[in-house]
């Protein structure tokens, strides 16, 4: 499923990885966690899109009843 607002996170994740490597242990942990949050947000966005489509199907079915 592809949303029209979906973006490719590869560039951002590569940059965060570069920042993580450049800043030592504490910096690495920080940027690693930021990258994880970004990935989770993207996953949540996909899930919200799927749920919205399912809700629309249910509403359409109710209107037909």
C-alpha positions as CSV (number, residue, x, y, z in Angstrom):
1,X,0.0,0.0,0.0
2,X,1.5,3.3,-1.0
3,X,0.2,6.6,0.3
4,X,0.5,9.7,-1.9
5,X,2.3,11.4,1.0
6,X,4.7,8.6,1.7
7,X,8.4,9.4,1.4
8,X,11.5,7.3,1.0
9,X,13.3,7.4,4.4
10,X,16.6,6.0,3.1
11,X,18.3,9.4,2.7
12,X,17.2,10.6,6.2
13,X,18.2,7.3,7.8
14,X,21.6,7.3,6.1
15,X,22.2,10.9,7.4
16,X,21.2,9.9,10.9
17,X,23.6,7.0,10.7
18,X,26.4,9.3,9.6
19,X,25.6,11.7,12.5
20,X,25.5,8.7,14.9
21,X,29.0,7.5,13.8
22,X,30.4,11.0,14.0
23,X,29.4,11.7,17.6
24,X,30.7,8.9,19.6
25,X,28.8,6.6,22.0
26,X,26.3,9.1,23.5
27,X,25.7,10.7,20.1
28,X,25.3,7.3,18.5
29,X,22.7,6.3,21.0
30,X,20.8,9.6,20.5
31,X,20.8,9.4,16.7
32,X,20.0,5.7,16.7
33,X,16.9,6.4,18.8
34,X,15.8,9.2,16.5
35,X,16.1,6.9,13.5
36,X,14.0,4.3,15.3
37,X,11.3,6.9,16.0
38,X,11.3,7.9,12.4
39,X,10.9,4.3,11.3
40,X,8.1,3.8,13.8
41,X,6.3,6.9,12.6
42,X,6.5,5.7,9.0
43,X,5.0,2.4,10.1
44,X,2.2,4.1,12.0
45,X,1.4,6.3,9.0
46,X,1.0,3.2,6.9
47,X,-1.2,1.6,9.6
48,X,-3.3,4.8,9.8
49,X,-3.8,4.8,6.1
50,X,-4.9,1.1,6.1
51,X,-7.3,1.7,9.0
52,X,-8.8,4.8,7.2
53,X,-9.4,2.7,4.1
54,X,-11.1,0.0,6.2
55,X,-13.2,2.6,8.0
56,X,-14.3,4.0,4.6
57,X,-15.3,0.6,3.4
58,X,-17.4,0.0,6.6
59,X,-19.1,3.4,6.2
60,X,-19.9,2.7,2.5
61,X,-21.3,-0.7,3.6
62,X,-23.5,1.0,6.2
63,X,-24.8,3.5,3.7
64,X,-25.9,0.7,1.4
65,X,-27.8,-1.1,4.2
